[in-house]
Amino acid sequence: MSAPLSGLEAFITIAGLTGITVLTRAFFLFSDRELVLPDWVQRGLRYAPLAALAAVVVPEVVMTQGQLIGTWQDARLYAVLASTLYYFWRGGILGTIVSGMVVLVPLKLILGW
């Protein structure tokens, strides 16, 4: 176990991370000409938001405290099923969220799942 950082070390760490973040995020602004991405990169970037969303949502649905859920009595599974069915039936994000919550909340509050 390491010792906690001193005030100066914490400041240097935060300043360094801030500098790296600003540099990497502003990298595309430094160029004098427009950066043209190859077609294969542009095609791949179309799927990036979906992949990022799946990477965040799927573990939240199928895991609890780092372990796969071991029971079907989990409200999240039924909420995901309901919202997925609604989305493919009607489309629209608001109805999808509402349908999932309409299933999730009663199962958690009434059945204690």
N, C-alpha and C positions, 0 to 999 in steps of 0.2 A: 504494500500500500504506500502510495507516495504522499508527501507532505502537501498541504494546500498551497496554492500560489500566493505569493506576496502581492501587494497592490500594484507594484511596478510590473511584475511579471504578467499579471492579469491585464493591465493596460496594454502592454506590448503585444500580448496574444490577441486581444480584441482589435487593436489597430492593424496588426498583420492580417487577420482574417477579413477585416473591412477592406483593406487595400486589395487583397486577392479577389474578393467578391466584386468590387468596383471594376477592377481591371478585366476580369473575365466577362462581366456583363456588358461592359462598354467596348469590348474588343471590336465589335462590328461597326462602331461609330468612328473608329480611328482611320479607316480606309478612305482614300480619296475617290475610289470608284465603287460601284455597286457590286456586292458579292453575289455571284450567280452560282447557285447550287446545281449539281448534276441532277438529271431527271430521276435517277434511282433514289437519291437522297430525298427529293421532294415527295416522291411516292411513299417512301418509308415514313416521313414526318406526318403524313395524313393519319397514320395509325398511332402516333405517339400519345395523343390525349386519351384514347381508348385504352391503350396499354397501361398508362399511368393510373387511370381510374381503376382498372382491374387490379393492379398491383396494390392499391390501397383498400379497395372494397372487399375483395375475395378473402384475404386473411381475417378481416373483421367478421365475416359471416361464418367461416368454417373453423375458427380457432378461438380458444379461450385461454388466456394467460400462457400463450406459447404452445399450447397443445391442441391437437385436433379434437373437435367435440365428439363425444362418444355416445350421444343419445339423439334420438329423433325429437325429443321433447325440448326443443330449443326454438323460441319464438322467431328468431332471426331467419331460420330456414323457411318457415311458412310465410313470413313477410316478404322474403325475396321471391318466393314462388308466386305469391299474389301479385306483387308489383310487376314481375316479368310477364305474367299472363295478361295483366291489364295493358301493359305497354304494347304487346303484340296484338291485342284486341282493338284498342282505341288509339294508341300512340299518345304523345304529349307527356311532358315531364311532370307537370303538376298533378295530374291524375295518377301517375305512377307512384309519386311520393305519397300521396294521400292514401292510395290503396294499400301500400306497404305499411303505413302507420296505423291504418284501421285494423289491420291484422295483428301487428306487433304489440300495440298498447294493451288491448284486452288480454292477450295471451300472457303478457308480463304481469299485469295488474291482477287479473282474476285467477289465472292458473299458477302464477308464480314461476313461469318458465323463464 
